[in-house]
Each structure stands twice: as C-alpha cells, then as structure tokens.
Amino acid sequence: MYEHFFQCPYCWEEISILLDSSISSQTYVEDCEVCCNPMDITPQFNDNNLVGFEVKSLEQ
C-alpha cells in the first residue's frame, strides 16, 4: 500500500489516501474524509512507484 497526500477539490483540505500500488492503473470514486463530497480518483503506478495522480470533483 502507498499513502498519498492531496487537496480535496471541494473543501481544499489536505487529506491522505491509501493506494494499492500493485494495480498499475485504476479509477474509482471515494468521499472526502473532511467534507464527504465524492471525488473521482485516478492513480497510475509503474513498478510500484506512483507516476501519476489525478483527482476531480463529481458534478451532482
């Protein structure tokens, strides 16, 4: 597992997330632990190293 820190696209608070580095490319939705709004999260790994990370707000 890989811990990554980033800013929520809604409330701008810094939060952390645990990512599974054994999966090279993935996309999923997770709620912000501060404001509870849903975020679209897309991490990319190469040889268990984080090489890309994108987080977007979801339109409601």
VENLIN-V387815 format. One record per residue. N is the residue number from 0. BURIAL is 1 if it has 24 or more other ideal C-beta (glycine too) atoms within 12 Angstrom, else 0. Layout:
{{N BURIAL} {N BURIAL}}
This chain:
{{0 0} {1 0} {2 0} {3 1} {4 0} {5 1} {6 0} {7 1} {8 0} {9 0} {10 0} {11 0} {12 0} {13 0} {14 1} {15 0} {16 1} {17 0} {18 1} {19 0} {20 0} {21 0} {22 0} {23 0} {24 0} {25 0} {26 0} {27 0} {28 0} {29 1} {30 0} {31 1} {32 0} {33 0} {34 0} {35 0} {36 1} {37 0} {38 1} {39 0} {40 1} {41 1} {42 1} {43 0} {44 0} {45 0} {46 0} {47 0} {48 0} {49 1} {50 0} {51 0} {52 1} {53 0} {54 1} {55 0} {56 0} {57 0} {58 0} {59 0}}
